[in-house]
Amino acid sequence: MRIPWTTLACLATLMFPLGQIDTVCASDIDAELADLINEPSRSDLFARVIAADVAEEGPLSEQDIESFDLRGPFAFPDDAETDRTTGLPRDKSLFCIDVSHHQGGGIDFGSMRKQGIRCVYVKATQGIRYKDPRFAENWSALGNLPDSDKLYRGAYHFLTADDDATTQASNFLRLVQKHGGFKSNDLPPVVDLEWDIGTLGGPDRWRKYKAGQIIDKTLKWLSIVEKETGEVPMIYTARAWWREAIGSEDKFEAFSRYRLWIADYSRSSAAVEVPKVPRNADWDLWQFSDRAAITIGFDRGVDANIFRGTEAEFLSNFGLN
């Protein structure tokens, strides 16, 4: 594949601090990348996680689904403020959402802090060819919130199996830089490592590669982004995918120095509010739903995530002020 000269020029800048990226390099990235339009949504990928959970634990009845705190239905702000089983305040639970173009535009981020939401992750790029068409809008809106409505924001990249990891990292960094860059109080960058499918129900492209190749590609992306931002990134994945694509959970040791954002929708995890994680690794965020409701400012389902701890512990964990 022929790489545009602007991309090659930007790859050369990876030896310098992110703030020194050439203006021309940064300004061309929007034109170079196509908008994501028809790729499978996060909900489509969730279906694979849920299918794996059902295979492991048996089918869920509607009564089962209703009975677990984090399984659903989950609505902000009520379920973020009070544990529905005990009726006690959730004084050690902090909630975040993640959004992409699948949620559409016009999200009222200014209403979310009042509803128990403290942070938002925004999809930025996918592979080497695509940007999320709502990234610039979402990133700017979050960055311009007044202090009274402030939310911690972060950006993530969807890692694809067949594309070069260095170019994927470069495009991610360039797009964020083009639209204001990372600020000192932003959340760490994230690489999304899961099913890479072209069509709904299609094969996972990662299955063509050996476990070591997948791990090496992911580590390459993580190391480049860490070097350029000065921030240890976070990895998003699901144990169900890991078992399919990698096999041995012991291999997760390769990512032990990175923060972990885990996806898990199993009923047993919801019952005890502890997700299933490869190798029982420590986790930082747990994505437990793709259809949480927001009472004010948005009328579609969103991905909901929980951090187990106080807000002070959240700030300390992510190195925020």
C-alpha positions in Angstrom: 0.0 0.0 0.0 1.2 3.5 -0.9 1.3 5.8 2.2 0.6 9.5 1.5 3.7 11.7 1.8 2.0 13.7 4.6 1.7 10.5 6.6 5.4 9.6 6.0 6.3 13.1 7.1 4.3 12.7 10.2 5.8 9.4 11.0 9.2 11.1 11.1 7.9 13.5 13.8 7.4 10.6 16.2 10.9 11.1 17.4 9.9 14.6 18.7 7.5 15.7 21.4 3.9 15.8 20.3 3.7 19.5 20.7 6.4 20.0 18.0 4.4 18.2 15.2 4.6 20.3 12.1 1.5 22.4 11.4 1.0 21.1 7.9 1.3 17.6 9.1 -1.4 18.1 11.7 -3.7 20.1 9.4 -3.9 17.4 6.7 -5.1 14.5 8.7 -8.8 15.3 8.4 -8.5 15.2 4.6 -6.5 12.0 4.6 -8.9 10.0 6.7 -12.3 8.9 5.5 -15.3 9.1 7.8 -16.5 5.9 9.5 -20.1 5.2 8.3 -21.1 1.6 7.9 -18.7 -0.4 10.2 -20.3 -2.6 12.8 -21.3 -0.6 15.9 -20.1 -1.2 19.5 -23.5 -2.8 20.1 -22.9 -5.3 17.3 -19.6 -6.2 18.9 -21.3 -6.4 22.3 -23.4 -9.2 20.9 -20.3 -11.3 20.7 -19.4 -10.7 24.3 -23.0 -11.4 25.4 -23.0 -14.6 23.3 -19.9 -15.8 25.1 -21.4 -15.0 28.5 -24.5 -17.0 27.7 -22.5 -19.9 26.5 -20.5 -19.9 29.8 -23.4 -19.3 32.1 -26.6 -20.3 30.3 -29.4 -18.1 28.9 -30.7 -15.1 30.8 -34.4 -14.7 31.5 -36.0 -11.3 31.6 -36.4 -11.8 35.4 -32.7 -12.4 35.7 -31.9 -9.3 33.7 -34.1 -7.2 35.9 -32.6 -8.5 39.1 -29.0 -7.4 38.8 -27.8 -3.9 39.6 -25.6 -3.3 36.6 -27.1 -5.6 34.1 -30.0 -3.3 33.3 -32.0 -1.5 32.7 -29.6 1.2 33.9 -30.6 4.9 33.9 -28.7 8.0 34.9 -29.0 9.6 37.4 -31.0 7.3 39.6 -29.0 4.1 39.3 -25.7 6.1 39.5 -26.8 7.6 42.8 -28.4 4.6 44.5 -27.8 0.9 44.7 -31.1 -0.6 43.6 -30.7 -3.7 45.7 -29.6 -2.2 49.0 -31.2 1.2 48.5 -27.9 2.8 49.8 -26.1 5.6 48.2 -23.3 4.6 45.7 -20.6 6.5 47.5 -17.8 4.4 46.0 -18.9 4.2 42.4 -17.9 6.7 39.7 -19.6 6.5 36.2 -18.4 7.3 32.8 -19.8 6.9 29.2 -18.1 6.4 25.8 -19.5 7.8 22.6 -18.9 7.7 18.8 -20.7 8.7 15.7 -23.2 5.9 16.4 -24.8 8.1 19.0 -25.2 10.9 16.5 -24.6 14.6 17.2 -25.9 17.2 19.5 -25.1 15.4 22.7 -25.8 17.7 25.7 -22.6 17.0 27.6 -23.4 20.0 29.9 -26.2 18.1 31.5 -24.3 15.0 32.3 -22.4 15.9 35.5 -25.6 16.7 37.2 -26.8 13.1 36.3 -23.9 11.3 37.9 -21.6 11.0 34.9 -18.0 12.1 35.5 -16.1 11.2 32.4 -16.5 10.6 28.6 -14.3 8.6 26.2 -14.6 9.6 22.6 -13.8 7.5 19.5 -11.1 9.2 17.4 -9.8 6.8 14.8 -9.9 3.3 13.4 -7.1 1.5 11.5 -5.1 3.7 9.1 -8.0 4.9 6.9 -10.8 6.2 9.1 -11.7 8.9 11.6 -14.9 9.1 13.6 -16.9 11.9 12.0 -18.1 13.1 15.4 -14.7 13.2 17.1 -14.0 16.9 16.5 -17.4 17.9 17.6 -17.4 15.8 20.7 -13.8 16.5 21.7 -14.3 20.3 21.4 -17.7 20.2 23.2 -16.1 18.4 26.1 -13.1 20.7 26.2 -15.2 23.8 26.3 -17.6 22.9 29.2 -17.7 25.5 32.0 -16.1 24.4 35.3 -19.5 23.7 36.9 -20.3 21.1 34.2 -16.8 19.8 33.6 -16.3 16.2 32.6 -13.0 14.3 32.3 -12.5 13.4 28.6 -10.4 10.8 26.8 -9.9 9.6 23.3 -9.6 6.0 22.0 -8.4 4.3 18.8 -9.9 1.1 17.4 -6.9 -1.2 16.5 -7.3 -3.1 13.3 -5.6 -6.4 12.5 -4.3 -5.9 9.0 -3.0 -2.3 9.3 0.5 -1.1 10.4 0.6 -0.3 14.1 2.9 2.7 13.7 0.7 4.4 11.1 -2.4 3.7 13.3 -0.7 5.4 16.3 0.5 8.3 14.1 -3.0 9.0 12.7 -4.5 8.8 16.2 -2.0 11.3 17.6 -2.3 13.6 14.6 -6.1 13.8 14.7 -6.2 14.6 18.4 -3.4 17.2 17.9 -5.3 18.8 15.1 -8.3 19.3 17.3 -6.6 20.8 20.3 -4.4 17.9 21.6 -4.4 16.3 25.0 -4.6 18.6 28.0 -3.0 17.9 31.4 -6.3 16.9 32.9 -7.4 14.5 30.1 -7.8 10.8 30.7 -5.1 8.5 29.2 -5.3 7.5 25.6 -6.9 4.1 24.9 -6.4 1.3 22.4 -9.5 -0.7 21.7 -8.5 -4.4 21.1 -11.4 -6.6 20.3 -13.3 -8.2 17.4 -12.2 -6.6 14.1 -15.1 -7.5 11.8 -16.0 -5.9 8.4 -19.6 -6.9 8.4 -22.1 -7.9 11.0 -21.6 -11.5 11.8 -18.3 -11.6 9.7 -15.1 -13.3 10.8 -12.7 -11.7 13.2 -9.7 -10.5 11.2 -7.4 -11.1 14.2 -7.9 -14.9 13.9 -5.5 -14.9 10.9 -2.6 -14.0 13.3 -0.8 -15.8 16.0 -1.1 -14.6 19.6 2.4 -13.2 19.6 1.8 -11.1 16.5 -1.4 -9.6 18.0 0.4 -8.8 21.3 3.4 -7.3 19.5 1.2 -5.0 17.3 -0.7 -3.8 20.3 2.4 -3.1 22.3 3.9 -1.2 19.4 0.8 1.1 19.4 1.0 1.5 23.1 4.7 2.3 23.2 4.5 5.0 20.5 1.5 6.7 22.1 3.1 6.6 25.5 6.3 8.1 24.2 4.6 10.9 22.4 2.1 11.9 25.1 4.1 11.1 28.2 1.1 9.2 29.5 0.8 5.5 30.1 -2.2 4.4 27.9 -5.0 2.1 28.7 -6.1 -1.0 26.9 -9.8 -1.8 26.3 -10.6 -5.5 25.7 -12.9 -8.4 26.7 -12.0 -11.7 28.3 -14.3 -13.4 25.8 -12.3 -12.0 22.8 -9.0 -12.7 24.5 -9.9 -16.4 24.9 -10.9 -16.7 21.3 -8.0 -14.8 19.7 -5.1 -15.3 22.2 -6.0 -18.4 24.1 -3.9 -18.5 27.2 -4.8 -15.8 29.8 -1.3 -16.0 31.1 -0.2 -14.0 28.0 -2.1 -11.0 29.4 1.0 -10.5 31.5 2.5 -8.6 28.5 0.1 -5.7 29.3 0.6 -5.7 33.1 2.0 -2.1 33.1 -0.9 -0.7 31.3 -4.3 0.4 32.7 -7.2 -1.9 31.8 -10.7 -1.0 30.7 -12.7 -4.3 30.6 -15.9 -5.2 28.8 -18.1 -7.8 30.6 -21.8 -8.2 30.6 -22.2 -11.6 32.4 -24.9 -12.0 35.0 -22.5 -13.4 37.6 -20.3 -10.3 37.3 -23.3 -8.0 37.5 -24.5 -9.8 40.6 -21.3 -9.2 42.6 -20.2 -6.1 40.6 -16.9 -7.6 39.8 -16.0 -8.2 36.1 -14.2 -11.2 34.6 -10.7 -10.2 33.6 -8.0 -12.1 31.8 -5.6 -13.5 34.4 -7.6 -11.8 37.1 -5.7 -8.6 36.4 -6.5 -5.4 38.1 -9.0 -3.2 36.2 -9.6 0.5 36.1 -12.9 0.8 34.2 -15.6 -1.7 33.6 -18.0 -1.4 30.7 -21.2 -3.1 31.7 -23.8 -1.9 29.3 -24.3 -0.5 25.8 -27.8 0.8 26.4 -27.8 2.9 29.5 -30.4 5.7 29.5 -29.7 9.3 30.2 -32.7 11.1 31.6 -31.8 14.7 30.4 -30.0 15.8 27.3 -29.9 12.6 25.3 -32.6 10.2 24.1 -30.6 7.1 22.9 -28.7 4.4 24.6 -25.1 4.9 25.6 -22.2 2.7 26.8 -22.0 2.8 30.6 -18.8 2.2 32.6 -18.0 2.1 36.3 -14.9 2.9 38.3 -15.1 1.3 41.8 -14.0 4.0 44.2 -14.5 7.5 45.3 -13.9 10.5 43.0 -10.7 11.3 44.9 -9.5 7.7 44.2 -10.5 8.1 40.5 -8.4 11.3 40.3 -5.4 9.6 41.9 -5.7 6.5 39.8 -5.6 8.5 36.5 -3.2 11.2 37.7 -5.8 14.0 37.4 -6.2 17.2 39.4 
